[in-house]
Amino acid sequence: MYSIDTEFLVNKLKEIGFSRAKLVKSETNCSVIITEILNEQFLVSIRKGVISNKLIAKIVPAYTLPYRYWSCIYLEYIPQGLYAFADDENELANQILKKCKRIISILKEL
């Protein structure tokens, strides 16, 4: 079974423009990464789809959850955030960047 290469993903995020990307929690079927771009911090949960076999990321502004709740289960069930889907880590990094920029533009409109 294919596992997610979180180290590659973290490095790819830094390569494409994130000033910070770090694995903060690794759970059985999911990992949580904290990222920063354009002075905004985001939590990203990453897991593999059960049926689709795609990589799935949920991206939320970091301020939406206190530190003690930085886990995949909490990230999945809060209503804020956007999802990204991809076939591999390289594509997922680009999708995460796109979604983070979209969230930043939404927050600026508020």
Steps between C-alpha positions, in 0.01 A plus 500: 500500500624848407581727793519877493852641486452788743869592498490549123178700531644729770809565287289558189284755685814693597628475143185652349487802730391411853726672754423225749382142474543251783347168599336553840313173546507160339202277569413151374340600170554875499760770559474865599735762355525866596582735215550871453465708188446874457519539881202268552527165678300195396445154639483227239379147567614247243360153446440246231148446371353160579296458184655746254864427594571872457689717746267727695600815686282722718640851532387732780637824644707406806320749725176299470626229737685526832827304502364214710248424222754479219407152384345346191165430660449861611617638167259278310195602700534876531292682238773743395754418232534357153584156362763411242521172308793362300657184361846562648687721748633733229151580373367521856759764594384716209135450596575595863670821379198584284255440787708701750504796263124465452443503878719809535297681233174400674628627836600833346144546370353468851 
